[in-house]
Amino acid sequence: MQAMILAAGLGTRLQPITDRIPKALVPLMTEEGGEKPLLEIQLEKLRQLGVSRIVVNVHHFAGQVKSFISDYLENNNFPLRICISDESDRLLDTGGAIRKARPLFNPGEPVLIHNVDILSNLDLAGFFKQHDPDLHLATLAVSKRNTSRQLLFDRQWNLAGWVNRTDGQTKWVEGHSPAEEYHMRAFTGIHLVSPRILPLMDSWPDVFSVIDFYLRAASKGVVRGADIPGLQITDIGKLDSLRNTVI
């Protein structure tokens, strides 16, 4: 299994902490009274799942992340390949990051994409079983949460649109309209992509959102939502969440 951790963000919501370290290395308090960086938490979760190849994209304080990964591999004796997708020159947003990392993936295998600042109780092994790379271009882990930006899915849980409930802005997958009934769910920042979807990114600009891409790709194949009952999500990209979370 392989995965990509999206770790290149500026972490502006975590300032002033991220004025000196990258978001990926922001530490969380542990129950034992110690600290553990966000990136290490994600690496350990993926390793325990059986992921053997991980791509990490870097931009903000990229050198610190590279040094951390080098030390992490040196100090731990297990078979794990971590590749760096370097965005030091330009931050590429979520879609552009995945496309740039494409040469680093094992060809022909699905890729688990995971935001570095998202903690959850998601059973990743069970999530993998919900994705059929031959049928689904992508499978998005979603949940019923009170957030302003929501994805819209039809009765078969195929992606149909996106809405910002604050300003009313909407985006629709071709063939869908407001006249239909939809499931409204929040995206978790955890998704599985089939290798079949990656070539569809070739015509996109260097910098683009993966959600905008999914809304376009969903007119060519199945981009489905996996609604996970009881899913608990903590976005550590916010100072309040960081202060109130102990692992």
C-alpha positions as CSV (number, residue, x, y, z in Angstrom):
1,M,0.0,0.0,0.0
2,Q,1.1,3.6,-0.6
3,A,0.1,7.0,0.6
4,M,0.7,10.7,0.3
5,I,0.7,13.1,3.3
6,L,-0.1,16.6,2.3
7,A,2.3,18.6,4.5
8,A,3.3,21.6,2.5
9,G,0.8,24.2,3.8
10,L,1.9,27.5,5.3
11,G,-0.1,26.8,8.5
12,T,-1.2,30.5,8.8
13,R,-4.0,29.6,11.3
14,L,-1.3,28.3,13.6
15,Q,0.8,31.4,13.7
16,P,2.9,32.5,15.6
17,I,4.0,28.8,16.0
18,T,4.4,28.3,12.3
19,D,6.6,31.5,12.0
20,R,9.5,29.2,13.1
21,I,8.5,25.7,12.2
22,P,6.4,24.0,9.5
23,K,2.8,22.9,10.3
24,A,3.9,19.3,9.8
25,L,6.3,19.5,12.8
26,V,3.9,21.3,15.2
27,P,3.9,19.1,18.3
28,L,0.9,17.6,20.1
29,M,0.9,16.8,23.8
30,T,0.8,13.1,24.6
31,E,-1.0,11.5,27.5
32,E,2.5,10.6,28.9
33,G,3.3,14.3,29.1
34,G,5.6,14.4,26.1
35,E,5.2,15.8,22.6
36,K,4.9,14.3,19.1
37,P,4.9,16.2,15.8
38,L,1.9,15.9,13.5
39,L,3.9,14.3,10.8
40,E,5.2,11.6,13.1
41,I,1.6,10.8,14.2
42,Q,0.6,10.3,10.6
43,L,3.6,8.3,9.6
44,E,3.1,5.9,12.5
45,K,-0.6,5.4,11.7
46,L,0.2,4.6,8.1
47,R,3.0,2.3,9.0
48,Q,0.8,0.4,11.3
49,L,-1.7,0.0,8.5
50,G,0.9,-1.7,6.4
51,V,1.7,1.2,4.1
52,S,5.3,0.7,2.8
53,R,5.7,3.8,0.5
54,I,4.8,7.3,1.6
55,V,5.2,10.5,-0.3
56,V,5.4,13.8,1.7
57,N,5.2,17.1,-0.1
58,V,7.1,20.1,1.4
59,H,7.2,23.8,1.0
60,H,7.2,25.9,4.2
61,F,10.5,25.3,6.1
62,A,11.0,22.4,3.7
63,G,14.5,21.8,5.1
64,Q,13.2,21.1,8.6
65,V,10.7,18.5,7.3
66,K,13.4,16.8,5.2
67,S,15.8,16.6,8.2
68,F,13.0,15.2,10.4
69,I,12.2,12.5,7.9
70,S,15.9,11.6,7.5
71,D,16.3,11.3,11.3
72,Y,13.0,9.4,11.6
73,L,14.1,6.7,9.2
74,E,17.6,6.5,10.7
75,N,16.3,6.1,14.2
76,N,13.6,3.5,13.4
77,N,14.4,0.0,12.1
78,F,11.4,-0.8,9.8
79,P,10.9,-1.2,6.1
80,L,9.4,2.1,5.0
81,R,10.2,4.2,1.9
82,I,9.5,8.0,2.3
83,C,9.8,10.1,-0.8
84,I,9.9,13.9,-0.8
85,S,7.9,15.9,-3.3
86,D,9.6,19.3,-3.1
87,E,7.4,22.3,-3.7
88,S,9.9,24.8,-2.2
89,D,9.7,27.0,-5.3
90,R,5.9,27.2,-5.5
91,L,3.0,25.9,-3.4
92,L,0.8,23.9,-5.7
93,D,-2.4,23.5,-3.7
94,T,-3.9,20.0,-3.1
95,G,-4.5,19.0,-6.7
96,G,-1.3,20.3,-8.0
97,A,0.6,18.6,-5.2
98,I,-0.9,15.2,-6.1
99,R,0.0,15.7,-9.8
100,K,3.6,16.7,-9.1
101,A,4.0,13.7,-6.9
102,R,2.7,11.2,-9.5
103,P,6.2,10.0,-10.6
104,L,6.9,9.0,-7.0
105,F,3.9,6.7,-6.7
106,N,4.1,3.0,-7.5
107,P,2.3,2.8,-10.9
108,G,-1.0,0.8,-11.0
109,E,-1.7,1.1,-7.3
110,P,-4.3,3.2,-5.5
111,V,-2.9,6.1,-3.3
112,L,-4.3,7.1,0.1
113,I,-4.1,10.9,0.4
114,H,-4.1,12.3,4.0
115,N,-3.9,15.9,5.2
116,V,-1.1,16.1,7.8
117,D,-3.2,18.2,10.2
118,I,-6.3,15.9,10.3
119,L,-6.7,13.5,13.2
120,S,-9.5,11.0,13.2
121,N,-10.8,7.6,14.5
122,L,-11.2,6.4,10.9
123,D,-10.5,2.7,10.4
124,L,-8.1,3.1,7.4
125,A,-8.1,-0.6,6.6
126,G,-11.9,-0.6,6.4
127,F,-11.8,2.6,4.3
128,F,-9.5,0.8,1.8
129,K,-12.0,-1.9,1.4
130,Q,-14.7,0.6,0.4
131,H,-12.6,1.7,-2.6
132,D,-12.6,-0.4,-5.9
133,P,-9.9,1.1,-8.1
134,D,-11.5,-0.5,-11.1
135,L,-14.9,1.1,-10.5
136,H,-14.1,4.3,-8.6
137,L,-11.8,7.1,-9.8
138,A,-11.7,8.3,-6.1
139,T,-13.3,7.6,-2.8
140,L,-13.7,10.5,-0.4
141,A,-14.1,10.0,3.4
142,V,-16.9,12.3,4.4
143,S,-19.0,12.9,7.6
144,K,-22.0,14.9,8.8
145,R,-20.3,18.0,10.4
146,N,-21.3,21.6,10.7
147,T,-18.9,23.2,8.4
148,S,-19.5,26.0,5.8
149,R,-18.2,24.1,2.8
150,Q,-20.0,20.9,2.0
151,L,-19.9,18.3,-0.7
152,L,-23.2,17.1,-2.3
153,F,-23.8,13.5,-3.3
154,D,-26.6,11.8,-5.1
155,R,-28.6,8.9,-3.8
156,Q,-25.9,6.5,-5.0
157,W,-23.3,8.5,-3.1
158,N,-21.7,9.8,-6.4
159,L,-20.3,13.3,-6.2
160,A,-22.7,15.8,-7.6
161,G,-21.6,19.2,-6.4
162,W,-20.2,21.5,-3.7
163,V,-21.7,24.4,-1.8
164,N,-20.5,27.1,0.5
165,R,-23.3,27.7,2.9
166,T,-21.9,31.0,4.1
167,D,-22.2,32.8,0.8
168,G,-24.3,30.4,-1.2
169,Q,-21.7,29.7,-3.9
170,T,-22.3,26.4,-5.6
171,K,-20.4,24.2,-8.1
172,W,-22.0,21.3,-9.9
173,V,-20.9,18.2,-11.6
174,E,-22.0,18.1,-15.2
175,G,-25.5,16.5,-15.4
176,H,-26.6,17.5,-11.9
177,S,-28.7,20.4,-10.7
178,P,-30.3,21.9,-7.6
179,A,-33.6,20.3,-8.6
180,E,-32.4,16.9,-7.3
181,E,-32.1,15.6,-3.7
182,Y,-28.7,15.3,-2.2
183,H,-26.7,14.1,0.8
184,M,-24.7,17.0,2.2
185,R,-21.4,16.0,3.9
186,A,-18.2,17.6,4.9
187,F,-14.9,16.4,3.4
188,T,-12.4,15.0,5.9
189,G,-9.2,15.5,3.9
190,I,-8.8,11.7,3.6
191,H,-9.3,10.1,0.2
192,L,-8.3,7.2,-2.0
193,V,-7.4,7.7,-5.6
194,S,-7.3,5.2,-8.4
195,P,-4.3,5.3,-10.7
196,R,-6.8,5.8,-13.5
197,I,-7.7,9.3,-12.3
198,L,-4.1,10.6,-12.3
199,P,-3.8,11.1,-16.1
200,L,-6.9,13.3,-16.0
201,M,-4.8,15.9,-14.2
202,D,-2.4,16.4,-17.1
203,S,-4.5,19.2,-18.7
204,W,-4.9,21.2,-15.5
205,P,-2.7,24.2,-14.6
206,D,0.2,23.9,-12.2
207,V,-1.8,25.1,-9.2
208,F,-5.3,23.7,-8.5
209,S,-7.6,22.4,-5.8
210,V,-8.3,18.7,-5.8
211,I,-12.0,19.4,-5.0
212,D,-12.3,21.4,-8.2
213,F,-10.6,18.6,-10.0
214,Y,-13.0,16.0,-8.5
215,L,-16.0,18.0,-9.5
216,R,-14.8,17.9,-13.1
217,A,-13.6,14.3,-13.0
218,A,-17.0,13.1,-11.6
219,S,-18.5,13.7,-15.1
220,K,-16.1,11.1,-16.5
221,G,-16.3,8.4,-13.9
222,V,-17.3,7.6,-10.3
223,V,-16.1,9.8,-7.6
224,R,-17.9,8.5,-4.6
225,G,-18.4,9.5,-1.0
226,A,-17.9,7.1,1.9
227,D,-20.1,8.3,4.7
228,I,-18.5,7.0,7.9
229,P,-20.9,6.7,10.9
230,G,-19.4,7.8,14.1
231,L,-16.4,9.4,12.4
232,Q,-14.7,11.9,14.7
233,I,-12.5,14.5,13.0
234,T,-10.1,17.0,14.7
235,D,-8.6,19.7,12.5
236,I,-5.3,20.5,14.2
237,G,-4.8,23.4,11.7
238,K,-6.5,25.7,14.3
239,L,-4.9,27.0,17.5
240,D,-7.9,26.0,19.7
241,S,-7.8,22.5,18.5
242,L,-4.1,22.2,19.0
243,R,-4.3,23.5,22.6
244,N,-7.2,21.2,23.5
245,T,-6.0,17.9,21.9
246,V,-4.0,15.3,23.7
247,I,-3.0,12.0,22.0
